[in-house]
Amino acid sequence: MNRINSFYQNEGLHRFDEARRKAFIAGVFDALLRQSGTMLSLDEVRARLKVRGQRDLGLQTVLIDRIVGSEGRYLDFDRRFLPRSGKLRRRWAEIHALARQMANLPPVELYRIGDVYFVRDGNHRISVARQIGQKEIDAYVTELLVDVPLEPGDSVRDLLLKEEYSDFLEWTELHRLRPDQRIEFSEPGGYLDLIQHINGHRYFMGLEQQREIARAEAVADWYDTVYLPMVRAIRQHRALDYFPGRTEADLYRWIAAHRWALLEQTGRDPGPECATHDFLERHLHRHPLDALNGVFYQLLAHLGIDAHSSRHTNEGSPDEPQ
């Protein structure tokens, strides 16, 4: 390793102190905005998502802002790779000095999951690179293969939802039956409801066809004839415009319950189009300030505040129309 110039060493110590101050300020803003600045733990991701294999992608150039977690040092740095502990000062300053003296530092080692990366080796190098303004870094990349990919903005809370999604896909095998599927909820518990819907659909298919229906057949038929038609109606009515921060799966869940209630009241299935229209009419008439509320929630989202993070979709909740 190159001998470290004392000037660059002192400069590195100074830049580390600056980074620590930035970490403190960023932590204050994260608390005020109720957002997480914590790096994701690769071990936790592996425990929650089903990793079905891996492959070597070789040497690549990676965008630094797509590196969101670490295999073992996720508590030493925040999501911006700002140092969280003064114990890192000397090592961090040495890496900074070497970066200033050398044209290139050795490549880091990363794991890739979906669109994001986790550090296997090189946390300090990435932290220094980010603080001196680098946008990219060379890395040896190993891809971990999962059925529910991660995205750069995912938090620990998002990871819990994706764990439920992963379990849902393992039970239904919908990702193999319908590779283009994408069913995402903004609150926990939605996938359990979908499994109940599929089981009910399978039961009525068996009664209608007078035979045993395989799970895979029921899953595919539910997706094609129940879920997708409802999603098309939701898109046609631009229903998500009235529910900022929510997803198509959220609205499917609510409108499916409303559709069942109409069936019990009238003895006739209104179908996805009429159920969606009636749901929106009743909800929007009951809440005349929805347009203003929508603007308010969009403003909160722009500020990075999750307006639904402390709310639940239980009966009586203003966020889940009945």
Buried (B, 14 or more C-beta within 10 A) or exposed (E): EEEBBEEBBEBBBEBBBEBBEBBEEBBEEBEEBBBBBBBBBBBBBBEBBBBEEEEEEEEBEBEBBBBBBBBBBBEBBBBBBBBBEEEBBEBBBBBBBBBBBEEEBEBBBBBBBBBBBBBBBBBBBBBBBBBEEEEEBBBBBBBBBBBBBBEBEBBBBBBEBBBBBBBBBEBBBBBEBBEEBEBBBBBBEBBEBBBEBBEBBBEEBEEEEEEEBEEEBBBBBBBEEBBBBBBBBBEEBEBBEBBBBBBBBBBBBBBBBBBBBBEEEEEEEBBBBBBBBBBBEEBEEEBEEBEEBBEEBBEBBEEEBBBBEEBEBEEEEEBBBE
